[in-house]
Protein backbone atom coordinates (compact mmCIF):
# COMPACT_ATOMS: atom_id res chain seq x y z
CA UNK A 1 0.00 0.00 0.00
CA UNK A 2 3.04 2.28 -0.40
CA UNK A 3 2.91 3.29 3.27
CA UNK A 4 -0.46 5.00 2.91
CA UNK A 5 -3.39 4.02 5.05
CA UNK A 6 -6.35 2.50 3.27
CA UNK A 7 -9.31 4.89 2.96
CA UNK A 8 -12.88 3.99 2.10
CA UNK A 9 -13.85 4.41 -1.55
CA UNK A 10 -16.65 3.48 -3.92
CA UNK A 11 -17.07 -0.30 -4.16
CA UNK A 12 -15.67 -0.96 -0.67
CA UNK A 13 -17.72 -2.99 1.79
CA UNK A 14 -17.61 -1.07 5.09
CA UNK A 15 -18.66 -1.71 8.67
CA UNK A 16 -19.89 1.30 10.64
CA UNK A 17 -21.03 1.92 14.19
CA UNK A 18 -23.16 4.99 14.86
CA UNK A 19 -25.65 6.70 17.11
CA UNK A 20 -28.28 8.68 15.21
CA UNK A 21 -29.99 11.56 17.02
CA UNK A 22 -32.57 14.25 16.26
CA UNK A 23 -32.31 17.97 17.08
CA UNK A 24 -33.97 17.34 20.44
CA UNK A 25 -31.30 14.74 21.35
CA UNK A 26 -33.62 11.75 20.96
CA UNK A 27 -31.87 8.66 19.58
CA UNK A 28 -33.69 7.42 16.48
CA UNK A 29 -31.34 4.55 15.63
CA UNK A 30 -27.96 3.06 16.40
CA UNK A 31 -25.59 0.45 15.10
CA UNK A 32 -23.02 -1.13 17.40
CA UNK A 33 -20.87 -4.23 17.77
CA UNK A 34 -23.93 -6.45 18.12
CA UNK A 35 -25.74 -4.90 15.15
CA UNK A 36 -23.33 -2.95 12.92
CA UNK A 37 -24.26 -1.22 9.69
CA UNK A 38 -22.55 -3.05 6.83
CA UNK A 39 -22.91 -1.79 3.26
CA UNK A 40 -21.07 -1.29 -0.02
CA UNK A 41 -20.26 2.31 -0.91
CA UNK A 42 -21.94 3.22 -4.20
CA UNK A 43 -24.71 0.60 -4.07
CA UNK A 44 -27.39 3.06 -2.84
CA UNK A 45 -27.94 1.05 0.35
CA UNK A 46 -27.78 4.17 2.58
CA UNK A 47 -28.27 7.92 2.09
CA UNK A 48 -25.84 9.36 -0.46
CA UNK A 49 -24.82 11.97 2.15
CA UNK A 50 -23.75 9.15 4.51
CA UNK A 51 -21.76 7.45 1.74
CA UNK A 52 -20.09 10.77 0.94
CA UNK A 53 -19.11 11.30 4.58
CA UNK A 54 -17.59 7.83 4.90
CA UNK A 55 -15.74 8.01 1.58
CA UNK A 56 -12.16 8.98 2.37
CA UNK A 57 -12.32 7.89 6.02
CA UNK A 58 -9.80 5.43 7.45
CA UNK A 59 -10.73 2.39 9.55
CA UNK A 60 -10.99 3.53 13.18
CA UNK A 61 -11.77 7.14 12.23
CA UNK A 62 -14.63 8.90 14.03
CA UNK A 63 -16.77 11.69 12.59
CA UNK A 64 -19.91 13.66 13.45
CA UNK A 65 -22.26 14.31 10.58
CA UNK A 66 -25.57 16.13 10.21
CA UNK A 67 -27.73 15.20 7.23
CA UNK A 68 -30.42 17.81 6.53
CA UNK A 69 -33.96 16.53 6.05
CA UNK A 70 -33.76 17.34 2.33
CA UNK A 71 -30.92 14.79 1.94
CA UNK A 72 -32.45 12.21 4.28
CA UNK A 73 -36.19 11.37 4.26
CA UNK A 74 -37.24 14.68 2.72
CA UNK A 75 -39.74 17.20 4.04
CA UNK A 76 -43.07 16.30 5.61
CA UNK A 77 -45.69 16.65 2.90
CA UNK A 78 -49.33 17.45 3.59
CA UNK A 79 -50.30 15.56 0.43
CA UNK A 80 -49.15 12.36 2.20
CA UNK A 81 -51.87 12.79 4.82
CA UNK A 82 -55.19 11.17 4.05
CA UNK A 83 -58.47 11.34 5.96
CA UNK A 84 -60.90 8.50 5.32
CA UNK A 85 -64.36 7.72 6.64
CA UNK A 86 -64.23 5.16 9.46
CA UNK A 87 -66.61 2.97 7.48
CA UNK A 88 -63.87 2.51 4.82
CA UNK A 89 -62.44 -0.07 7.19
CA UNK A 90 -64.10 -3.33 8.23
CA UNK A 91 -66.24 -2.67 11.32
CA UNK A 92 -64.57 -5.50 13.24
CA UNK A 93 -61.12 -3.99 12.59
CA UNK A 94 -59.79 -2.38 15.77
CA UNK A 95 -57.78 0.68 14.70
CA UNK A 96 -55.44 2.48 17.10
CA UNK A 97 -53.51 5.77 16.86
CA UNK A 98 -49.85 5.05 16.08
CA UNK A 99 -50.64 1.77 14.33
CA UNK A 100 -49.27 1.18 10.84
CA UNK A 101 -51.73 0.03 8.19
CA UNK A 102 -51.12 -1.20 4.67
CA UNK A 103 -53.43 0.77 2.39
CA UNK A 104 -54.20 -0.22 -1.20
CA UNK A 105 -54.74 2.47 -3.82
CA UNK A 106 -56.52 1.66 -7.07
CA UNK A 107 -56.06 -2.06 -6.62
CA UNK A 108 -52.35 -1.93 -7.49
CA UNK A 109 -50.24 0.38 -5.30
CA UNK A 110 -49.87 -0.41 -1.60
CA UNK A 111 -48.50 2.06 0.94
CA UNK A 112 -47.81 1.72 4.65
CA UNK A 113 -49.44 4.58 6.54
CA UNK A 114 -49.52 5.43 10.25
CA UNK A 115 -52.80 6.24 12.01
CA UNK A 116 -52.38 9.86 13.17
CA UNK A 117 -55.76 10.45 14.77
CA UNK A 118 -59.29 9.16 14.88
CA UNK A 119 -62.68 10.41 15.82
CA UNK A 120 -66.01 8.63 15.58
CA UNK A 121 -66.39 9.20 11.84
CA UNK A 122 -62.90 9.59 10.35
CA UNK A 123 -59.41 8.12 10.44
CA UNK A 124 -56.42 10.34 9.55
CA UNK A 125 -53.48 8.46 8.03
CA UNK A 126 -49.94 9.74 7.53
CA UNK A 127 -47.87 8.32 4.65
CA UNK A 128 -44.78 10.40 5.49
CA UNK A 129 -41.76 8.53 6.83
CA UNK A 130 -41.59 8.99 10.62
CA UNK A 131 -38.31 10.94 10.18
CA UNK A 132 -39.49 13.11 7.26
CA UNK A 133 -38.75 16.75 7.98
CA UNK A 134 -36.04 15.88 10.51
CA UNK A 135 -32.34 16.69 10.29
CA UNK A 136 -30.39 13.58 11.29
CA UNK A 137 -27.14 13.73 13.27
CA UNK A 138 -24.77 10.77 13.32
CA UNK A 139 -21.84 10.15 15.63
CA UNK A 140 -20.18 7.51 13.48
CA UNK A 141 -17.09 5.34 13.48
CA UNK A 142 -15.76 3.52 10.44
CA UNK A 143 -14.86 0.20 12.03
CA UNK A 144 -13.69 -1.80 9.03
CA UNK A 145 -13.04 -1.53 5.32
CA UNK A 146 -13.39 -4.76 3.37
N, CA, C and O of each residue as an XYZ file, in Angstrom:
584
protein
N       0.810     -1.197      0.000
C       0.000      0.000      0.000
C       0.855      1.264      0.000
O       0.344      2.352      0.265
N       2.139      1.137     -0.291
C       3.043      2.282     -0.399
C       3.045      3.155      0.852
O       3.237      4.367      0.758
N       2.834      2.556      2.013
C       2.907      3.287      3.271
C       1.690      4.151      3.568
O       1.628      4.773      4.628
N       0.733      4.204      2.670
C      -0.464      5.000      2.913
C      -1.535      4.135      3.545
O      -1.671      2.951      3.235
N      -2.291      4.753      4.440
C      -3.393      4.024      5.054
C      -4.531      3.885      4.057
O      -4.778      4.778      3.246
N      -5.208      2.774      4.128
C      -6.348      2.504      3.266
C      -7.523      3.396      3.668
O      -7.883      3.456      4.843
N      -8.120      4.088      2.698
C      -9.314      4.893      2.961
C     -10.489      4.302      2.187
O     -10.317      3.665      1.147
N     -11.672      4.527      2.716
C     -12.884      3.987      2.104
C     -13.161      4.685      0.773
O     -13.035      5.904      0.654
N     -13.543      3.881     -0.224
C     -13.850      4.414     -1.553
C     -15.016      3.637     -2.141
O     -15.431      2.612     -1.600
N     -15.537      4.135     -3.252
C     -16.654      3.478     -3.917
C     -16.300      2.022     -4.211
O     -15.199      1.710     -4.664
N     -17.264      1.138     -3.940
C     -17.071     -0.297     -4.161
C     -16.601     -1.037     -2.924
O     -16.668     -2.265     -2.880
N     -16.122     -0.307     -1.905
C     -15.666     -0.956     -0.671
C     -16.853     -1.362      0.198
O     -17.834     -0.627      0.315
N     -16.750     -2.529      0.799
C     -17.722     -2.988      1.794
C     -17.216     -2.463      3.130
O     -16.086     -2.755      3.520
N     -18.040     -1.689      3.838
C     -17.607     -1.068      5.086
C     -18.510     -1.481      6.245
O     -19.681     -1.814      6.062
N     -17.932     -1.447      7.432
C     -18.664     -1.714      8.667
C     -18.606     -0.445      9.503
O     -17.530      0.099      9.750
N     -19.775      0.022      9.937
C     -19.890      1.299     10.639
C     -20.685      1.105     11.924
O     -21.664      0.361     11.965
N     -20.238      1.792     12.971
C     -21.027      1.922     14.192
C     -21.481      3.373     14.249
O     -20.738      4.270     13.850
N     -22.690      3.614     14.738
C     -23.160      4.993     14.856
C     -24.259      5.103     15.903
O     -24.885      4.117     16.292
N     -24.468      6.331     16.341
C     -25.654      6.705     17.112
C     -26.287      7.836     16.332
O     -25.642      8.850     16.067
N     -27.544      7.670     15.962
C     -28.279      8.684     15.210
C     -29.228      9.421     16.137
O     -30.032      8.801     16.833
N     -29.134     10.757     16.147
C     -29.993     11.562     17.019
C     -30.716     12.639     16.223
O     -30.307     13.012     15.123
N     -31.809     13.128     16.815
C     -32.573     14.245     16.257
C     -32.143     15.531     16.955
O     -31.360     15.493     17.904
N     -32.653     16.667     16.488
C     -32.308     17.965     17.077
C     -32.588     18.030     18.573
O     -31.885     18.721     19.310
N     -33.613     17.313     19.021
C     -33.967     17.340     20.441
C     -33.144     16.357     21.280
O     -33.379     16.211     22.480
N     -32.167     15.676     20.637
C     -31.302     14.745     21.347
C     -31.816     13.323     21.392
O     -31.105     12.423     21.839
N     -33.039     13.101     20.937
C     -33.619     11.753     20.958
C     -32.871     10.838     19.987
O     -32.621     11.218     18.843
N     -32.519      9.655     20.436
C     -31.866      8.660     19.584
C     -32.926      8.014     18.711
O     -33.912      7.481     19.221
N     -32.730      8.057     17.380
C     -33.694      7.417     16.483
C     -33.193      6.061     15.993
O     -33.985      5.234     15.540
N     -31.883      5.829     16.082
C     -31.337      4.545     15.633
C     -29.889      4.462     16.077
O     -29.250      5.476     16.357
N     -29.382      3.238     16.139
C     -27.962      3.059     16.403
C     -27.511      1.720     15.857
O     -28.290      0.778     15.711
N     -26.233      1.676     15.566
C     -25.594      0.446     15.101
C     -24.336      0.278     15.940
O     -23.532      1.203     16.055
N     -24.168     -0.904     16.525
C     -23.023     -1.130     17.402
C     -22.393     -2.477     17.092
O     -22.665     -3.072     16.049
N     -21.552     -2.956     17.997
C     -20.867     -4.226     17.768
C     -21.841     -5.369     17.532
O     -21.586     -6.239     16.700
N     -22.946     -5.374     18.252
C     -23.930     -6.449     18.123
C     -24.749     -6.344     16.845
O     -25.231     -7.352     16.328
N     -24.908     -5.125     16.333
C     -25.740     -4.898     15.154
C     -25.142     -3.759     14.316
O     -25.723     -2.677     14.228
N     -23.980     -4.010     13.704
C     -23.330     -2.947     12.925
C     -24.060     -2.692     11.606
O     -24.832     -3.523     11.128
N     -23.795     -1.529     11.041
C     -24.263     -1.221      9.693
C     -23.162     -1.662      8.735
O     -22.027     -1.195      8.822
N     -23.506     -2.558      7.826
C     -22.551     -3.051      6.832
C     -23.152     -2.793      5.459
O     -24.271     -3.222      5.176
N     -22.406     -2.090      4.600
C     -22.912     -1.790      3.263
C     -21.749     -1.561      2.314
O     -20.603     -1.403      2.734
N     -22.066     -1.548      1.019
C     -21.068     -1.289     -0.017
C     -21.260      0.134     -0.520
O     -22.347      0.506     -0.962
N     -20.200      0.924     -0.449
C     -20.264      2.314     -0.907
C     -20.563      2.322     -2.410
O     -19.900      1.641     -3.193
N     -21.564      3.100     -2.792
C     -21.939      3.224     -4.196
C     -23.092      2.350     -4.622
O     -23.536      2.435     -5.767
N     -23.598      1.496     -3.720
C     -24.710      0.602     -4.070
C     -26.071      1.157     -3.654
O     -27.067      0.437     -3.714
N     -26.134      2.409     -3.240
C     -27.391      3.055     -2.838
C     -28.111      2.309     -1.722
O     -29.340      2.227     -1.714
N     -27.345      1.769     -0.785
C     -27.936      1.051      0.347
C     -28.228      1.987      1.517
O     -29.030      1.658      2.391
N     -27.577      3.160      1.537
C     -27.781      4.175      2.581
C     -27.891      5.534      1.888
O     -27.712      5.631      0.674
N     -28.187      6.583      2.662
C     -28.271      7.920      2.089
C     -26.970      8.282      1.382
O     -25.890      8.000      1.901
N     -27.055      8.902      0.207
C     -25.840      9.357     -0.462
C     -24.971     10.248      0.433
O     -23.744     10.174      0.370
N     -25.593     11.083      1.260
C     -24.820     11.965      2.146
C     -23.990     11.159      3.146
O     -22.889     11.574      3.510
N     -24.506     10.016      3.591
C     -23.752      9.154      4.506
C     -22.593      8.497      3.770
O     -21.482      8.421      4.296
N     -22.849      8.021      2.555
C     -21.765      7.453      1.745
C     -20.665      8.480      1.515
O     -19.479      8.167      1.625
N     -21.069      9.718      1.193
C     -20.089     10.775      0.936
C     -19.233     11.043      2.167
O     -18.026     11.256      2.050
N     -19.849     11.034      3.348
C     -19.108     11.302      4.583
C     -18.109     10.199      4.887
O     -17.019     10.470      5.392
N     -18.466      8.970      4.589
C     -17.594      7.829      4.900
C     -16.481      7.681      3.859
O     -15.389      7.207      4.173
N     -16.763      8.086      2.629
C     -15.739      8.010      1.579
C     -14.550      8.874      2.000
O     -14.705     10.047      2.337
N     -13.379      8.277      1.973
C     -12.163      8.982      2.369
C     -11.768      8.768      3.819
O     -10.663      9.137      4.217
N     -12.655      8.176      4.619
C     -12.316      7.895      6.019
C     -11.418      6.665      6.098
O     -11.433      5.811      5.212
N     -10.639      6.591      7.169
C      -9.803      5.429      7.452
C     -10.485      4.567      8.513
O     -11.265      5.079      9.317
N     -10.202      3.282      8.521
C     -10.727      2.390      9.555
C     -10.295      2.932     10.908
O      -9.129      3.275     11.107
N     -11.248      3.008     11.842
C     -10.989      3.533     13.176
C     -11.303      5.012     13.314
O     -11.374      5.528     14.430
N     -11.491      5.699     12.195
C     -11.771      7.135     12.230
C     -13.193      7.387     12.726
O     -14.109      6.610     12.456
N     -13.355      8.495     13.462
C     -14.635      8.896     14.034
C     -15.011     10.245     13.436
O     -14.149     11.094     13.210
N     -16.303     10.438     13.181
C     -16.768     11.693     12.587
C     -18.201     11.963     13.036
O     -18.992     11.037     13.212
N     -18.523     13.239     13.219
C     -19.907     13.655     13.448
C     -20.437     14.228     12.154
O     -19.725     14.938     11.443
N     -21.668     13.926     11.851
C     -22.260     14.310     10.577
C     -23.724     14.667     10.798
O     -24.454     13.947     11.480
N     -24.144     15.784     10.216
C     -25.566     16.126     10.214
C     -26.062     16.074      8.777
O     -25.499     16.719      7.892
N     -27.118     15.300      8.552
C     -27.734     15.199      7.235
C     -29.042     15.979      7.302
O     -29.939     15.618      8.064
N     -29.161     17.055      6.506
C     -30.416     17.813      6.528
C     -31.568     16.963      5.995
O     -31.365     16.049      5.196
N     -32.759     17.274      6.443
C     -33.957     16.528      6.046
C     -34.047     16.361      4.534
O     -34.462     15.311      4.043
N     -33.659     17.395      3.800
C     -33.757     17.343      2.335
C     -32.875     16.258      1.726
O     -33.144     15.801      0.615
N     -31.812     15.834      2.444
C     -30.919     14.793      1.935
C     -31.133     13.473      2.665
O     -30.402     12.507      2.444
N     -32.141     13.438      3.536
C     -32.452     12.213      4.280
C     -33.813     11.694      3.810
O     -33.912     11.136      2.718
N     -34.853     11.868      4.613
C     -36.191     11.369      4.257
C     -37.067     12.432      3.626
O     -38.249     12.194      3.373
N     -36.497     13.611      3.368
C     -37.243     14.680      2.716
C     -38.147     15.418      3.686
O     -38.215     15.080      4.868
N     -38.839     16.425      3.181
C     -39.737     17.204      4.036
C     -41.035     16.438      4.308
O     -41.395     15.517      3.574
N     -41.724     16.836      5.375
C     -43.072     16.302      5.608
C     -43.980     16.946      4.572
O     -43.924     18.156      4.356
N     -44.798     16.153      3.946
C     -45.686     16.654      2.896
C     -47.140     16.429      3.306
O     -47.550     15.322      3.655
N     -47.902     17.523      3.250
C     -49.326     17.446      3.588
C     -50.072     16.518      2.636
O     -51.057     15.890      3.027
N     -49.608     16.425      1.386
C     -50.297     15.562      0.429
C     -50.186     14.081      0.802
O     -50.905     13.249      0.248
N     -49.286     13.745      1.740
C     -49.149     12.363      2.197
C     -50.052     12.044      3.383
O     -49.969     10.962      3.965
N     -50.919     12.998      3.738
C     -51.871     12.786      4.824
C     -53.252     12.594      4.199
O     -53.683     13.368      3.345
N     -53.916     11.561      4.642
C     -55.186     11.166      4.047
C     -56.211     10.971      5.162
O     -55.929     10.306      6.159
N     -57.387     11.545      4.994
C     -58.467     11.341      5.956
C     -59.563     10.537      5.269
O     -60.077     10.923      4.219
N     -59.907      9.417      5.884
C     -60.904      8.502      5.323
C     -62.069      8.335      6.288
O     -61.900      8.464      7.501
N     -63.246      8.049      5.752
C     -64.364      7.724      6.640
C     -64.058      6.425      7.394
O     -63.464      5.501      6.838
N     -64.465      6.367      8.646
C     -64.226      5.163      9.462
C     -64.847      3.939      8.808
O     -64.329      2.831      8.947
N     -65.961      4.130      8.090
C     -66.613      2.966      7.484
C     -65.888      2.460      6.232
O     -66.377      1.541      5.576
N     -64.724      3.045      5.886
C     -63.874      2.510      4.817
C     -63.146      1.252      5.282
O     -62.622      0.483      4.476
N     -63.128      1.063      6.595
C     -62.439     -0.074      7.194
C     -63.483     -1.070      7.689
O     -64.590     -0.675      8.055
N     -63.142     -2.348      7.705
C     -64.095     -3.331      8.227
C     -64.497     -2.967      9.663
O     -63.643     -2.584     10.464
N     -65.777     -3.082      9.989
C     -66.243     -2.673     11.318
C     -65.579     -3.451     12.458
O     -65.425     -2.931     13.563
N     -65.191     -4.692     12.184
C     -64.566     -5.496     13.237
C     -63.088     -5.157     13.430
O     -62.457     -5.625     14.378
N     -62.542     -4.347     12.533
C     -61.119     -3.985     12.585
C     -60.896     -2.938     13.660
O     -61.399     -1.819     13.563
N     -60.130     -3.309     14.697
C     -59.788     -2.380     15.774
C     -58.613     -1.526     15.296
O     -57.532     -2.050     15.028
N     -58.822     -0.228     15.191
C     -57.784      0.680     14.700
C     -57.332      1.559     15.858
O     -58.153      2.105     16.595
N     -55.989      1.691     16.013
C     -55.436      2.475     17.105
C     -54.482      3.540     16.577
O     -53.780      3.305     15.594
N     -54.448      4.697     17.212
C     -53.509      5.766     16.861
C     -52.084      5.238     17.040
O     -51.768      4.596     18.041
N     -51.236      5.519     16.056
C     -49.854      5.053     16.077
C     -49.641      3.765     15.306
O     -48.513      3.433     14.941
N     -50.718      3.040     15.056
C     -50.643      1.772     14.333
C     -50.306      2.026     12.861
O     -50.698      3.044     12.290
N     -49.580      1.095     12.262
C     -49.274      1.175     10.836
C     -50.225      0.251     10.087
O     -50.437     -0.901     10.467
N     -50.792      0.794      9.008
C     -51.727      0.035      8.186
C     -51.211     -0.008      6.751
O     -50.623      0.959      6.266
N     -51.430     -1.108      6.091
C     -51.117     -1.201      4.669
C     -52.379     -0.838      3.900
O     -53.409     -1.502      4.014
N     -52.277      0.242      3.104
C     -53.433      0.765      2.390
C     -53.223      0.541      0.898
O     -52.147      0.806      0.362
N     -54.270      0.048      0.236
C     -54.196     -0.223     -1.200
C     -54.882      0.906     -1.961
O     -55.990      1.323     -1.622
N     -54.203      1.387     -2.991
C     -54.743      2.467     -3.823
C     -54.978      1.943     -5.235
O     -54.051      1.454     -5.881
N     -56.188      2.044     -5.702
C     -56.517      1.664     -7.067
C     -56.272      0.205     -7.395
O     -56.128     -0.152     -8.564
N     -56.223     -0.634     -6.389
C     -56.055     -2.063     -6.621
C     -54.654     -2.484     -6.998
O     -54.414     -3.671     -7.217
N     -53.701     -1.534     -7.082
C     -52.353     -1.932     -7.485
C     -51.261     -1.425     -6.559
O     -50.360     -2.191     -6.217
N     -51.303     -0.167     -6.139
C     -50.244      0.379     -5.301
C     -50.607      0.226     -3.831
O     -51.721      0.554     -3.424
N     -49.660     -0.276     -3.030
C     -49.868     -0.409     -1.595
C     -48.876      0.491     -0.880
O     -47.721      0.603     -1.292
N     -49.325      1.132      0.188
C     -48.500      2.055      0.945
C     -48.744      1.823      2.424
O     -49.884      1.639      2.850
N     -47.675      1.833      3.205
C     -47.813      1.720      4.651
C     -48.025      3.125      5.201
O     -47.241      4.037      4.939
N     -49.096      3.280      5.967
C     -49.437      4.579      6.539
C     -49.673      4.406      8.035
O     -50.132      3.356      8.485
N     -49.354      5.449      8.801
C     -49.524      5.429     10.245
C     -50.810      6.168     10.609
O     -51.096      7.234     10.063
N     -51.580      5.597     11.533
C     -52.799      6.238     12.005
C     -52.394      7.420     12.891
O     -51.801      7.239     13.955
N     -52.728      8.635     12.432
C     -52.384      9.858     13.171
C     -53.420     10.186     14.231
O     -53.083     10.473     15.380
N     -54.686     10.141     13.829
C     -55.762     10.445     14.771
C     -57.059      9.831     14.276
O     -57.206      9.471     13.108
N     -57.985      9.727     15.203
C     -59.294      9.160     14.880
C     -60.351      9.902     15.665
O     -60.121     10.362     16.784
N     -61.505     10.007     15.056
C     -62.678     10.408     15.820
C     -63.758      9.407     15.442
O     -63.457      8.420     14.771
N     -64.966      9.619     15.835
C     -66.005      8.630     15.583
C     -66.258      8.348     14.115
O     -66.659      7.241     13.758
N     -66.028      9.343     13.250
C     -66.389      9.201     11.841
C     -65.223      9.096     10.876
O     -65.393      8.600      9.762
N     -64.024      9.558     11.282
C     -62.898      9.589     10.347
C     -61.630      9.018     10.968
O     -61.468      8.951     12.186
N     -60.735      8.607     10.064
C     -59.408      8.119     10.435
C     -58.406      8.908      9.601
O     -58.487      8.907      8.372
N     -57.459      9.584     10.259
C     -56.419     10.340      9.552
C     -55.158      9.495      9.497
O     -54.650      9.043     10.524
N     -54.656      9.285      8.274
C     -53.481      8.458      8.033
C     -52.335      9.313      7.508
O     -52.552     10.240      6.726
N     -51.121      9.002      7.936
C     -49.936      9.739      7.527
C     -49.014      8.798      6.757
O     -48.548      7.795      7.297
N     -48.757      9.127      5.492
C     -47.869      8.325      4.654
C     -46.439      8.829      4.644
O     -45.588      8.245      3.973
N     -46.151      9.907      5.379
C     -44.782     10.399      5.485
C     -43.950      9.425      6.310
O     -44.469      8.784      7.224
N     -42.669      9.310      5.992
C     -41.765      8.534      6.834
C     -41.732      9.204      8.205
O     -41.841     10.427      8.291
N     -41.586      8.437      9.261
C     -41.586      8.988     10.615
C     -40.498     10.050     10.805
O     -40.652     10.938     11.644
N     -39.407      9.974     10.046
C     -38.311     10.936     10.179
C     -38.325     12.003      9.087
O     -37.379     12.783      8.977
N     -39.382     12.047      8.283
C     -39.486     13.108      7.263
C     -39.515     14.452      7.966
O     -40.168     14.608      8.997
N     -38.808     15.417      7.407
C     -38.751     16.750      7.983
C     -37.730     16.906      9.089
O     -37.589     17.993      9.649
N     -37.015     15.844      9.415
C     -36.037     15.882     10.509
C     -34.611     15.888      9.967
O     -34.276     15.130      9.058
N     -33.776     16.759     10.543
C     -32.343     16.687     10.288
C     -31.812     15.549     11.150
O     -32.211     15.405     12.306
N     -30.919     14.745     10.595
C     -30.386     13.577     11.294
C     -28.910     13.801     11.613
O     -28.129     14.160     10.732
N     -28.533     13.590     12.867
C     -27.138     13.729     13.274
C     -26.589     12.348     13.612
O     -27.218     11.574     14.333
N     -25.420     12.057     13.085
C     -24.769     10.770     13.317
C     -23.417     10.995     13.988
O     -22.606     11.793     13.519
N     -23.187     10.296     15.071
C     -21.844     10.146     15.628
C     -21.398      8.793     15.106
O     -21.874      7.762     15.581
N     -20.490      8.777     14.133
C     -20.178      7.508     13.479
C     -18.709      7.165     13.554
O     -17.848      8.038     13.666
N     -18.445      5.885     13.491
C     -17.089      5.339     13.480
C     -16.998      4.333     12.361
O     -17.804      3.404     12.290
N     -16.024      4.507     11.483
C     -15.759      3.519     10.439
C     -14.919      2.430     11.085
O     -13.741      2.644     11.368
N     -15.503      1.281     11.319
C     -14.860      0.197     12.032
C     -13.941     -0.597     11.123
O     -12.830     -0.963     11.508
N     -14.422     -0.863      9.894
C     -13.693     -1.796      9.027
C     -13.948     -1.473      7.569
O     -15.058     -1.105      7.183
N     -12.917     -1.616      6.772
C     -13.043     -1.529      5.317
C     -12.711     -2.908      4.764
O     -11.651     -3.465      5.049
N     -13.626     -3.450      3.971
C     -13.388     -4.763      3.369
C     -13.965     -5.892      4.162
O     -13.837     -7.052      3.769
